[in-house]
């Protein structure tokens, strides 16, 4: 039964993706706000469709900590769910993406309209410099950025090493960091087609403003906070 329900979700998400991505290409000459509001409708639909087809719900803890001004959202990385759900929870934002995603017909082109930070994972040194430089640019333009410091998605209950990119951007620009934890991998595991019904908990921590700490120390502080949430909500 879960296979059929997961298949139903998949079909609906793909059809809506093709439709919204194609129509989004006609917005190429509009401003970022217009493009973001339209293209995020796919994520909004998918989160609703997950609830309809698989009864996957979201519980948000700490919603009062969401900032309306541009910020750096630093989150653990477990599931495709997070890139969808964040668009329904946080104000307009963009992401760090590997450049290969932009090569995908229609979908990749529509992603480019959202001003992502594009990196070459094979060149780690320049990738970090690019994240800091372009991340600073996005923030100054009023666009929040989402950073997954683990780099790649991790299995449920396994937290990878945290890189310092997000903390380095905060140190350079003075913008605040909002730490986030979620346990989506419990229901929608990395690379899994079949999804489990249930409730995903997303925890939003208090913003971390300018700090005298080194970026590496701030990163470790965020990672320890994330581990605390993992123990609490699993």
C-alpha positions, 0 to 999 in steps of 0.5 A: 500500500505504501508503494502505491501511495508513494507512487501517487505522490511521485506522479503528482510531484513530477506533473506539477514540477514540469508544469510550474517549471515550464511556466516559470521560464516566462518570468525570466525578466521579472524581479526575484520576488515574483519568480520566487513566489511563483516557483515556490508554489511547487514546494507548497503543493508537494508538502500538501500532496505529501499530507494527502497521499502519505499522511506526512505532517509537519510540526514546527517548534520555535516558529517565533524564532523565524526572522523576517530580515535576511539571514543565514539558515543553517540546517542538518541535511537528511531528506529531499523534504527539507528543500520543499518544506523550508519554502513553506516555513521561511521567508524567501531564500535560496540555496547552495547547489552543485552546478550539475543541477542547472544542466537539467532541462526545464527544472535546472533552468527554473532553479537558475531563476532563484539566484542559487549559489552554484559550486563545483564540489570537485574544487572544495577550496574555490567552492568555499570562497564562492559560497562566502562571496556569493552568499554575501551578495545574496544577503545584501540583496535581501535574500536569505540563504540556506546552508547545509554544512554537512554537504551531503544528505546523511542517514537518519540519526547520523550527523556529519561533520559541519563545514564553516561556510555559513558561519564564515558568511555571518562573520564577514557580513554581520547577518544573523544565523538561524539554526534549524534541526529536523528529523525528516529522514525518519519518514523520507530517508535519503534516496528512498522512494517509499515514504512512511506516514507520520509527523516530521518535527522541525526545530528553529533555534534562536538567532545567533547574532554577531559573535566574537567567536571564530567561525569554527567555534560558532559552527561547533556551537550550532552542531552541538545544539543540533545534537541536543535537538536530535536527542530530544526529538528522536 
